[in-house]
Amino acid sequence: MRLGFLFPPCGGEDELYVHGEAMGDDVRVLLMGTRIFGGDEEHAPEHLSRTGGLAHLGMHAEVMARMKPDAVIWACTSGSFIDGLEHAEAQARTIAGITGVAASSTSLAFVDALRHLGVSKVALLASYPEPAAKAFDRFLGECGIEVADIEWLSAASGPAAAALGSERLTEAARKLNVPPGGAILIPDTAMPSMYLIEPLEAELGVPVLTSNQVSLWQAARLAEGACKRSGLGKLFAG
């Protein structure tokens, strides 16, 4: 499988390489860095809209197409949810049209992963400032997912999110009120967090979904490959 990811480089992209290629000897991760806008305030909605613009993604998808991927993910959570479900679906269609293969995004992958697990209510632990965190809440609502509790950590950019660290993320996750039968979402592809999945699932007793985890799962699924791997939580259990 050749799994393609359009990714704004901010600090978490190593998770896609390390965990993606550990899925099997036949897996190759193709990473195409995309331009981001807004500098230290890149998580502001107006900058996220530019980062996720169709023309902008199309330009990078043209390069990715030359790498011959089997599936492509727009691996930016905030840049895929910021303008709502219709725009997220248009992003996926644009990338698919240019690359000629199935495409999706991290935000759409969260929704598909929740449906796969049979979960419709979640608690959201967002790295973003309040406006972006609430935009993800609205996006999930469009998809029929209820956000029962939400915490935002006010990281103004990807690098700021990457620097939050395990102690703060774990402490914040413990404070969430997770609804019965629910799950915890930890969005932001820039934020290394896959190593927290199994410890948090074991402690809190609920599925934990992170951006790079669901991006890998969605890419493998679209490429019609195996989505089973130990160490990545309930989503990859089988």
C-alpha positions as CSV (number, residue, x, y, z in Angstrom):
1,M,0.0,0.0,0.0
2,R,1.2,3.5,-0.9
3,L,-0.5,5.8,1.6
4,G,-0.4,9.5,0.7
5,F,-0.8,12.3,3.2
6,L,-1.0,16.0,2.5
7,F,0.3,17.4,5.8
8,P,1.1,20.8,7.1
9,P,4.5,20.2,8.8
10,C,4.3,21.3,12.4
11,G,5.6,18.5,14.6
12,G,3.6,15.3,14.5
13,E,4.3,13.9,11.0
14,D,6.8,11.3,12.4
15,E,3.7,9.4,13.8
16,L,2.5,8.8,10.2
17,Y,5.9,7.4,9.2
18,V,6.6,5.3,12.3
19,H,3.2,3.8,12.8
20,G,2.2,3.7,9.1
21,E,5.1,1.7,7.9
22,A,5.0,-0.5,11.0
23,M,1.6,-1.7,9.7
24,G,3.4,-4.1,7.3
25,D,6.3,-4.6,5.1
26,D,4.2,-3.7,2.0
27,V,3.2,-0.2,3.4
28,R,4.9,2.9,2.2
29,V,4.0,6.4,3.6
30,L,4.2,9.3,1.1
31,L,4.2,12.6,2.8
32,M,3.7,15.9,1.0
33,G,4.2,19.0,3.1
34,T,1.7,21.8,2.4
35,R,2.0,25.5,3.0
36,I,0.3,26.9,6.1
37,F,-0.9,30.4,6.7
38,G,-0.9,32.7,9.7
39,G,2.4,32.0,11.4
40,D,2.1,32.0,15.2
41,E,-1.7,32.5,14.8
42,E,-2.3,29.8,12.3
43,H,-5.2,28.3,14.3
44,A,-7.3,31.4,13.8
45,P,-10.3,30.5,11.6
46,E,-9.4,32.9,8.7
47,H,-5.9,31.3,8.4
48,L,-7.3,27.8,8.6
49,S,-9.6,28.6,5.7
50,R,-6.7,29.6,3.6
51,T,-4.7,26.5,4.5
52,G,-7.6,24.3,3.5
53,G,-8.5,26.2,0.3
54,L,-9.4,24.0,-2.6
55,A,-6.9,25.7,-5.0
56,H,-4.2,25.4,-2.4
57,L,-4.8,21.7,-1.8
58,G,-5.1,21.0,-5.5
59,M,-1.6,22.4,-6.1
60,H,-0.1,20.0,-3.6
61,A,-2.3,17.1,-4.8
62,E,-0.8,17.5,-8.3
63,V,2.6,16.7,-6.8
64,M,1.3,13.8,-4.7
65,A,-0.3,12.3,-7.9
66,R,3.2,11.8,-9.3
67,M,4.1,9.6,-6.3
68,K,1.4,7.1,-7.4
69,P,-0.5,6.7,-4.1
70,D,-3.2,4.2,-3.5
71,A,-5.2,6.6,-1.3
72,V,-4.7,10.2,-0.1
73,I,-5.6,11.9,3.1
74,W,-5.7,15.7,3.7
75,A,-4.1,15.2,7.1
76,C,-5.0,18.5,8.7
77,T,-7.9,18.3,11.2
78,S,-8.5,22.1,11.6
79,G,-7.9,22.8,7.9
80,S,-10.6,20.2,7.0
81,F,-13.3,21.0,9.5
82,I,-13.1,24.8,9.6
83,D,-15.5,25.5,6.8
84,G,-18.0,22.8,7.6
85,L,-18.9,19.4,6.2
86,E,-19.8,20.5,2.6
87,H,-16.4,22.1,2.2
88,A,-14.6,19.0,3.8
89,E,-16.3,16.8,1.2
90,A,-15.3,19.2,-1.6
91,Q,-11.7,19.0,-0.4
92,A,-11.8,15.2,-0.7
93,R,-13.4,15.3,-4.1
94,T,-10.8,17.8,-5.3
95,I,-7.9,15.6,-4.2
96,A,-9.5,12.5,-5.6
97,G,-10.1,14.1,-8.9
98,I,-6.5,15.2,-9.3
99,T,-4.8,12.1,-7.9
100,G,-7.3,9.6,-9.4
101,V,-7.5,7.6,-6.2
102,A,-9.8,7.6,-3.2
103,A,-9.3,10.6,-0.9
104,S,-10.5,11.8,2.5
105,S,-9.4,14.1,5.3
106,T,-8.7,13.8,9.0
107,S,-12.0,15.4,10.0
108,L,-13.9,13.0,7.8
109,A,-11.8,10.1,9.2
110,F,-12.8,11.0,12.7
111,V,-16.5,10.7,11.7
112,D,-15.9,7.4,9.8
113,A,-13.9,5.9,12.8
114,L,-16.7,6.8,15.2
115,R,-19.3,5.2,13.0
116,H,-17.1,2.1,12.7
117,L,-17.0,1.9,16.5
118,G,-20.7,2.6,16.8
119,V,-20.1,5.8,18.8
120,S,-22.3,8.9,18.4
121,K,-21.4,10.9,21.6
122,V,-18.0,12.1,22.4
123,A,-15.9,14.3,24.7
124,L,-13.5,16.6,22.8
125,L,-10.0,17.6,23.9
126,A,-8.9,20.2,21.4
127,S,-5.5,21.8,21.3
128,Y,-7.0,24.8,19.6
129,P,-8.2,28.2,20.8
130,E,-12.0,28.4,21.5
131,P,-13.1,29.5,18.0
132,A,-11.5,26.6,16.2
133,A,-12.5,24.1,18.9
134,K,-16.1,25.2,18.6
135,A,-15.9,25.0,14.8
136,F,-15.0,21.3,15.2
137,D,-17.9,20.9,17.6
138,R,-20.2,22.3,14.9
139,F,-18.7,20.1,12.2
140,L,-19.3,17.0,14.3
141,G,-22.8,18.1,14.9
142,E,-23.4,18.3,11.1
143,C,-22.3,14.7,11.0
144,G,-24.7,13.5,13.7
145,I,-22.0,13.3,16.4
146,E,-22.9,14.9,19.8
147,V,-20.1,16.6,21.7
148,A,-21.1,16.1,25.4
149,D,-18.0,17.9,26.8
150,I,-15.3,20.0,25.3
151,E,-12.0,21.4,26.5
152,W,-9.7,23.6,24.5
153,L,-6.1,24.2,25.4
154,S,-5.7,27.4,23.4
155,A,-2.6,26.5,21.4
156,A,-2.5,29.2,18.7
157,S,-0.5,27.2,16.2
158,G,0.7,23.7,15.3
159,P,4.1,24.1,16.9
160,A,2.4,25.4,20.1
161,A,0.2,22.3,20.1
162,A,3.2,20.0,19.5
163,A,4.8,21.5,22.6
164,L,1.8,20.8,25.0
165,G,3.3,17.5,26.2
166,S,1.9,14.3,27.6
167,E,1.3,15.6,31.2
168,R,-1.0,18.4,30.2
169,L,-2.9,16.2,27.7
170,T,-3.3,13.4,30.2
171,E,-4.5,15.7,32.9
172,A,-7.0,17.4,30.6
173,A,-8.3,14.0,29.3
174,R,-9.0,12.9,32.9
175,K,-11.2,15.9,33.5
176,L,-13.5,15.2,30.6
177,N,-17.0,14.0,31.2
178,V,-17.3,11.2,28.7
179,P,-20.9,10.1,28.0
180,P,-21.8,6.4,28.4
181,G,-20.8,4.5,25.3
182,G,-18.8,7.5,24.2
183,A,-15.2,8.2,23.1
184,I,-12.5,10.8,23.6
185,L,-11.3,12.8,20.5
186,I,-7.9,14.4,20.6
187,P,-7.6,16.3,17.3
188,D,-4.6,18.1,15.7
189,T,-2.2,16.2,13.4
190,A,0.6,18.5,14.6
191,M,0.4,17.2,18.1
192,P,2.1,13.9,18.8
193,S,-0.4,11.9,20.8
194,M,-0.7,8.4,19.5
195,Y,1.5,7.1,22.4
196,L,-1.3,8.2,24.8
197,I,-4.0,6.1,23.1
198,E,-3.6,2.8,24.9
199,P,-2.7,4.2,28.4
200,L,-5.8,6.5,28.3
201,E,-8.0,3.7,27.0
202,A,-6.8,1.4,29.8
203,E,-7.3,4.1,32.5
204,L,-10.5,5.7,31.3
205,G,-12.2,2.6,29.7
206,V,-13.3,4.4,26.5
207,P,-12.0,4.5,23.0
208,V,-9.5,7.3,22.3
209,L,-9.1,8.7,18.8
210,T,-6.3,11.0,17.7
211,S,-5.8,12.8,14.4
212,N,-2.8,10.8,13.1
213,Q,-4.4,7.5,14.2
214,V,-7.6,8.0,12.3
215,S,-5.7,9.4,9.3
216,L,-3.7,6.2,9.1
217,W,-6.8,4.0,9.6
218,Q,-8.7,5.9,6.9
219,A,-5.9,5.7,4.4
220,A,-5.4,2.0,4.9
221,R,-9.2,1.4,4.6
222,L,-9.5,3.5,1.4
223,A,-6.5,1.6,-0.1
224,E,-8.3,-1.6,0.8
225,G,-5.6,-2.8,3.1
226,A,-5.4,-4.3,6.6
227,C,-6.4,-1.9,9.4
228,K,-5.3,-4.1,12.3
229,R,-2.2,-3.2,14.4
230,S,-1.4,-3.6,18.0
231,G,-0.6,-0.6,20.1
232,L,-3.0,1.8,18.5
233,G,-6.1,1.3,20.5
234,K,-9.6,-0.1,19.9
235,L,-9.8,1.4,16.4
236,F,-7.0,-0.8,15.1
237,A,-7.9,-3.8,17.2
238,G,-9.6,-5.6,14.4
